[in-house]
């Protein structure tokens, strides 16, 4: 009997545990809704059970080891286009800060770098592209030798890793203009991110993928050598158009890969007469397409998300002779302050397969505190385009009917809506104006103008005039209306006036889409020579002309003159590459 005691005690404990599970099952029903599909998705290979890497691991998916061996990478354990469940499992096992959240999304931590490092971007200066690139603060030159050193350093690091992840995907929804991109990285987090952001190949497309057009080596967990010529810090994002490669060192922020691909497209597409655009796009029920240009904080994502229109994409597009297409296969949205009330489509997209970056969450419940910016204010969520309910797949559309340029003018000077001439459209496109307000950054105590050429200067390769000329050509050919919309302040500058209401801005957008504003009567806003509608459906006419909303007219004139001067000073660096009519569109 004594020999049976331990077994009996084990049986008793099992019975008690069974009763506890039974009694709490109803209380945990919500958790099971999340855990069941996640558990199923995490069923990967036999290696998951043993914790050991089987010898045939590189061939579990469709990995061809030659794709790495030919590059000098000999790592044996390779996941090639692994599904999200496998990448979840890998991240949870090997990457600090990873967790499955209450919604089923994966949390990831990018390390010390929680945003892009534009000052560390370099472009190789070599004979075939030397005369194409707009050299300067945006595109800093790097020697071919320094690039080779960085590439070797990245490959050496990747060779030290026990496992690697290879992701093949497409940039561009139009098959005629898409490019094949290969990502090689040491982090499952990066592979899942690019699985979401690139266009995912079918099994047949993957089998016939062949040689990629561009390869990105992400060795971001390892720094570059500061002693290498051309390096400004331990971080480097270097691009070589001749060898068709990108090397990332010293930053694990996933957005560097996304914008690396966009930079590649910003070079390749204009060479083919195609306009690449840092913009969102949607389509109405009649097939009418609108493009929304805008910098951070202007409302680009919010205003392009319209329950009455299909979303084509939220960030990167191209305009061909056939129409427009989205460059990406997913969305990368800001998560700070996110609520379901403000952004229901983004909120509902945060589920299994989505990736939340640098968020703070309760380790016990998996609940995210979207208001907590203690890690970074730049918290982000990445998810496939298909997670948006009213999305258009394939993500292509016809020629735009309206071009909408968004600005958040904290000086309170610009009208809530203006109709632009073609030359004005080019001027404001090249200027890419918005404003920062007090409290957004250290040292900002009053509205500060921010200009980013083509609404995306850090990613432009050619001189901004090239993109502007392509835009002008396509707008003229397809008779496109251009609009400047101020989502910033009215009735005074920041601190005195107030923010334009989202209701009014949406009413203006609706009037553009209905055609009402195109038929309206206009008056001139003299300082900036802008045409402002006298009326707009469902908008108080008092707010349409900005000076009429200010109590102190003299103060308005002074502020308007200051903003006009900032515009003119900024544009001086672009004048050399611009036509006379574009230069003449400057404020007086």
MARLUM-296848 format. One record per residue (C-alpha): x, y, z. Coordinates in steps of 0.1 Angstrom, whole numbers, padded with zeros to 4 digits, always signed. Layout:
! residues N
XYZ;...
This chain:
! residues 588
+0000+0000+0000;+0028+0024+0008;+0042+0020-0027;+0008+0032-0041;+0007+0064-0019;+0025+0087-0043;+0004+0076-0072;-0028+0082-0052;-0017+0116-0041;-0010+0125-0077;-0044+0113-0087;-0060+0133-0060;-0042+0165-0071;-0053+0158-0107;-0089+0155-0096;-0088+0187-0076;-0073+0205-0106;-0100+0191-0129;-0127+0205-0105;-0110+0239-0104;-0108+0240-0142;-0145+0230-0145;-0157+0256-0120;-0137+0284-0137;-0144+0275-0173;-0173+0298-0178;-0153+0327-0162;-0126+0321-0187;-0147+0318-0219;-0135+0351-0233;-0098+0341-0228;-0105+0308-0246;-0118+0326-0276;-0083+0341-0279;-0062+0312-0268;-0078+0285-0289;-0069+0300-0323;-0035+0311-0310;-0027+0276-0296;-0037+0261-0330;-0016+0286-0349;+0014+0279-0327;+0015+0242-0337;+0046+0243-0358;+0070+0214-0361;+0083+0186-0339;+0111+0209-0328;+0085+0229-0308;+0080+0199-0286;+0116+0189-0281;+0131+0223-0280;+0158+0211-0303;+0165+0221-0339;+0161+0191-0362;+0186+0186-0389;+0161+0192-0417;+0148+0225-0402;+0159+0246-0432;+0136+0226-0454;+0105+0227-0432;+0090+0254-0454;+0104+0259-0489;+0138+0272-0480;+0165+0268-0506;+0198+0271-0487;+0216+0283-0519;+0198+0316-0515;+0220+0323-0484;+0251+0302-0492;+0256+0323-0524;+0257+0354-0502;+0282+0339-0478;+0257+0331-0451;+0260+0296-0437;+0235+0296-0408;+0218+0261-0408;+0185+0270-0392;+0165+0291-0416;+0127+0299-0417;+0117+0309-0452;+0084+0327-0455;+0073+0312-0422;+0036+0317-0413;+0027+0340-0384;+0021+0312-0360;+0057+0300-0364;+0070+0335-0361;+0050+0340-0329;+0066+0308-0315;+0101+0320-0324;+0096+0355-0310;+0082+0341-0277;+0111+0317-0274;+0140+0339-0283;+0132+0376-0282;+0130+0397-0251;+0098+0418-0247;+0076+0395-0269;+0042+0384-0257;+0008+0374-0269;-0016+0402-0260;-0052+0399-0250;-0064+0405-0285;-0042+0378-0300;-0017+0403-0315;+0020+0399-0308;+0040+0425-0288;+0076+0432-0298;+0103+0455-0285;+0127+0472-0309;+0154+0480-0284;+0171+0514-0279;+0159+0527-0313;+0121+0533-0313;+0119+0554-0345;+0137+0559-0377;+0173+0573-0379;+0172+0596-0409;+0206+0612-0401;+0222+0577-0405;+0208+0570-0439;+0234+0567-0467;+0233+0562-0505;+0262+0548-0523;+0276+0572-0548;+0286+0552-0579;+0287+0559-0616;+0254+0544-0628;+0232+0565-0604;+0255+0594-0594;+0237+0619-0617;+0202+0608-0606;+0204+0612-0569;+0195+0645-0551;+0226+0647-0529;+0225+0666-0497;+0211+0663-0462;+0185+0637-0473;+0208+0616-0494;+0242+0616-0479;+0268+0599-0501;+0287+0568-0491;+0317+0552-0509;+0314+0518-0524;+0342+0506-0501;+0324+0517-0470;+0292+0499-0482;+0312+0467-0487;+0326+0470-0451;+0290+0474-0438;+0277+0445-0459;+0305+0422-0447;+0299+0433-0411;+0262+0424-0415;+0269+0390-0431;+0295+0382-0404;+0269+0390-0377;+0242+0370-0394;+0266+0340-0396;+0269+0341-0358;+0231+0337-0353;+0217+0302-0345;+0187+0309-0367;+0176+0333-0394;+0144+0344-0411;+0141+0349-0449;+0110+0367-0462;+0102+0371-0499;+0074+0395-0509;+0064+0420-0535;+0063+0458-0535;+0035+0471-0557;+0000+0457-0563;+0002+0461-0600;+0020+0430-0614;+0034+0450-0643;+0053+0474-0619;+0059+0453-0588;+0094+0445-0575;+0106+0414-0557;+0120+0421-0522;+0139+0397-0500;+0145+0403-0463;+0172+0384-0444;+0170+0390-0406;+0179+0375-0373;+0146+0384-0356;+0112+0368-0360;+0097+0402-0351;+0112+0417-0383;+0100+0388-0404;+0064+0391-0391;+0065+0429-0397;+0075+0425-0433;+0051+0396-0438;+0025+0422-0430;+0039+0451-0449;+0050+0434-0482;+0025+0419-0506;+0024+0382-0497;+0031+0359-0526;+0008+0329-0534;+0024+0295-0532;+0029+0295-0569;+0044+0329-0569;+0068+0319-0541;+0078+0288-0559;+0087+0309-0590;+0101+0338-0570;+0136+0334-0584;+0162+0361-0578;+0150+0391-0559;+0152+0426-0574;+0165+0440-0540;+0178+0423-0508;+0177+0439-0474;+0202+0426-0448;+0188+0434-0414;+0216+0430-0389;+0202+0458-0367;+0211+0442-0334;+0248+0447-0343;+0263+0482-0347;+0283+0495-0376;+0320+0504-0370;+0321+0541-0362;+0356+0542-0377;+0343+0533-0411;+0344+0563-0435;+0310+0580-0437;+0296+0566-0405;+0281+0592-0381;+0272+0569-0353;+0268+0532-0344;+0237+0531-0367;+0237+0529-0404;+0210+0523-0431;+0229+0522-0464;+0214+0517-0498;+0233+0506-0530;+0213+0509-0562;+0240+0493-0582;+0242+0461-0562;+0204+0464-0553;+0210+0459-0516;+0202+0476-0483;+0222+0470-0452;+0208+0479-0417;+0232+0480-0387;+0227+0495-0352;+0189+0498-0352;+0162+0471-0347;+0133+0495-0355;+0113+0477-0381;+0102+0508-0398;+0136+0511-0414;+0128+0481-0436;+0095+0496-0447;+0109+0529-0456;+0139+0513-0472;+0116+0496-0496;+0098+0529-0502;+0131+0547-0509;+0139+0520-0535;+0105+0525-0552;+0110+0563-0550;+0141+0558-0572;+0129+0531-0596;+0094+0542-0604;+0101+0578-0615;+0128+0563-0639;+0098+0547-0656;+0076+0578-0657;+0056+0566-0626;+0049+0589-0597;+0056+0574-0563;+0037+0591-0535;+0038+0593-0497;+0001+0595-0495;-0031+0576-0486;-0059+0568-0511;-0095+0558-0512;-0122+0551-0538;-0159+0561-0540;-0188+0540-0551;-0185+0554-0586;-0148+0545-0589;-0136+0581-0582;-0102+0580-0565;-0088+0606-0540;-0052+0610-0530;-0044+0624-0495;-0009+0639-0490;+0001+0649-0455;+0028+0647-0429;+0023+0632-0394;-0005+0648-0374;-0024+0663-0404;-0051+0636-0405;-0040+0616-0435;-0050+0582-0421;-0081+0595-0403;-0096+0613-0433;-0088+0586-0459;-0107+0561-0437;-0143+0568-0448;-0171+0544-0442;-0186+0554-0476;-0154+0548-0496;-0130+0518-0501;-0095+0522-0487;-0068+0515-0512;-0039+0522-0488;-0028+0544-0460;+0007+0555-0468;+0025+0546-0501;+0012+0547-0536;+0022+0550-0572;+0005+0566-0602;+0010+0550-0636;-0006+0556-0670;-0033+0531-0660;-0042+0545-0626;-0028+0541-0590;-0017+0512-0570;-0007+0506-0533;+0029+0498-0529;+0024+0479-0496;+0005+0448-0484;-0003+0462-0450;-0007+0492-0427;+0016+0507-0401;-0005+0529-0378;+0003+0550-0348;-0010+0534-0316;-0004+0561-0290;-0038+0572-0276;-0056+0547-0297;-0093+0541-0289;-0120+0522-0306;-0141+0554-0307;-0114+0574-0326;-0101+0547-0349;-0125+0517-0350;-0110+0501-0380;-0074+0502-0366;-0087+0490-0332;-0104+0460-0347;-0074+0451-0369;-0054+0444-0337;-0058+0407-0336;-0039+0375-0343;-0012+0383-0369;-0010+0420-0360;+0022+0433-0345;+0022+0459-0317;+0056+0476-0314;+0070+0491-0281;+0036+0493-0263;+0032+0490-0225;+0010+0461-0214;-0001+0443-0183;+0020+0411-0182;-0008+0392-0164;-0038+0401-0186;-0021+0411-0218;-0041+0443-0219;-0024+0472-0236;-0023+0508-0222;-0024+0528-0254;-0019+0560-0235;+0014+0550-0220;+0043+0565-0239;+0070+0557-0214;+0089+0535-0239;+0081+0559-0268;+0054+0581-0281;+0060+0564-0314;+0041+0532-0305;+0029+0514-0337;+0008+0486-0350;+0014+0466-0382;-0013+0445-0398;-0022+0431-0432;-0043+0453-0455;-0071+0426-0454;-0077+0433-0418;-0095+0465-0428;-0132+0457-0435;-0138+0482-0464;-0105+0477-0482;-0101+0472-0519;-0082+0441-0529;-0063+0441-0552;-0053+0475-0539;-0054+0494-0573;-0076+0522-0586;-0082+0544-0615;-0068+0579-0621;-0074+0603-0592;-0102+0628-0595;-0090+0648-0565;-0056+0655-0550;-0059+0666-0513;-0029+0682-0496;-0033+0683-0458;-0016+0707-0435;-0019+0713-0398;-0012+0751-0397;-0007+0760-0360;-0003+0796-0370;-0040+0798-0378;-0034+0816-0411;-0043+0791-0439;-0080+0786-0449;-0097+0754-0440;-0100+0747-0478;-0085+0763-0509;-0087+0753-0545;-0052+0752-0561;-0040+0760-0596;-0016+0735-0611;+0014+0757-0603;+0002+0762-0567;-0003+0724-0564;+0033+0719-0574;+0045+0747-0550;+0027+0732-0520;+0036+0697-0530;+0073+0706-0530;+0070+0726-0498;+0052+0699-0478;+0042+0723-0450;+0028+0715-0416;+0036+0729-0381;+0047+0716-0347;+0031+0731-0316;+0043+0738-0281;+0047+0707-0260;+0053+0682-0288;+0091+0684-0285;+0116+0697-0260;+0123+0734-0266;+0092+0741-0287;+0074+0771-0270;+0055+0785-0300;+0043+0772-0334;+0072+0760-0355;+0069+0755-0393;+0080+0721-0406;+0086+0716-0443;+0092+0681-0459;+0095+0681-0497;+0068+0661-0514;+0053+0653-0480;+0081+0628-0475;+0116+0643-0479;+0135+0615-0460;+0124+0589-0486;+0129+0610-0518;+0159+0601-0540;+0155+0624-0570;+0152+0662-0568;+0117+0671-0555;+0111+0689-0589;+0111+0655-0607;+0082+0642-0585;+0064+0676-0589;+0067+0675-0627;+0053+0640-0628;+0024+0651-0606;+0017+0682-0628;+0018+0661-0660;-0006+0635-0647;-0029+0661-0631;-0031+0680-0664;-0036+0648-0685;-0065+0636-0663;-0080+0669-0653;-0075+0664-0616;-0087+0690-0590;-0061+0700-0563;-0070+0712-0528;-0052+0725-0498;-0069+0716-0465;-0059+0730-0432;-0067+0707-0403;-0049+0730-0379;-0060+0762-0361;-0086+0788-0367;-0095+0820-0349;-0059+0826-0339;-0026+0807-0336;-0021+0778-0312;-0027+0790-0277;-0053+0816-0288;-0074+0800-0314;-0088+0765-0316;-0083+0733-0337;-0105+0729-0368;-0133+0705-0359;-0131+0670-0375;-0168+0674-0383;-0161+0705-0404;-0131+0689-0421;-0151+0658-0430;-0179+0680-0444;-0153+0698-0466;-0140+0664-0478;-0175+0652-0485;-0182+0684-0505;-0151+0678-0526;-0162+0642-0533;-0197+0652-0542;-0185+0679-0566;-0202+0707-0547;-0169+0726-0540;-0157+0724-0576;-0189+0743-0586;-0187+0769-0557;-0181+0806-0561;-0146+0817-0549;-0128+0847-0534;-0091+0854-0532;-0070+0851-0500;-0045+0877-0510;-0013+0870-0490;-0011+0834-0503;-0032+0841-0535;-0054+0812-0527;-0089+0807-0540;-0113+0801-0511;-0150+0790-0515;-0176+0815-0502;-0198+0787-0491;-0195+0749-0483;-0224+0726-0474;-0227+0719-0437;-0198+0743-0428;-0203+0777-0412;-0192+0803-0438;-0176+0824-0411;-0147+0800-0408;-0139+0798-0445;-0118+0830-0448;-0092+0828-0420;-0087+0866-0413;-0124+0869-0405;-0121+0845-0376;-0094+0866-0358;-0103+0892-0333;-0071+0912-0339;-0067+0919-0376;-0033+0936-0372;-0020+0905-0354;-0033+0883-0382;-0014+0904-0408;+0018+0901-0389;+0014+0863-0384;+0005+0858-0421;+0035+0877-0432;+0057+0856-0409;+0043+0823-0423;+0047+0836-0459;+0083+0845-0452;+0090+0810-0438;+0075+0795-0470;+0097+0816-0492;+0129+0810-0472;+0123+0772-0473;+0116+0772-0511;+0149+0788-0520;+0167+0755-0519;+0143+0741-0546;+0142+0770-0570;+0171+0759-0591;+0151+0728-0603;+0117+0744-0607;+0100+0762-0635;+0091+0800-0633;+0054+0794-0629;+0060+0772-0598;+0083+0798-0583;+0057+0825-0589;+0031+0805-0569;+0049+0815-0537;+0031+0838-0512;+0038+0875-0514;
